[in-house]
Amino acid sequence: MKVLDKVKFIKDRAEYRDRGVNIGDTGTVLGEERNGYVLVVIEGEIYQNKDGVYCTTDIDIGARVEDLEVVKES
């Protein structure tokens, strides 16, 4: 698994659900493996809040390598 690989979550864990990540969600690896984990970013939506500030619903999460499947290599 390398930086910028597209990955899919294949295992359900409470730590993922608590952050809004479920089986089948896909994201991009943004960090090298460290202690069996990689940083994965799941792209969300861009929206403008009531004050006119643009925000995003992206989720970044440390995921166990064993819980991910490479969908597309970088």
Secondary structure, 3 states (H helix, E strand, C coil): CCCCCEEEECCCCHHHHCCCCCCCCEEEECCCCECCEEEEEECCCEEECCCCCEEECCEEEEEEHHHEEEEECC
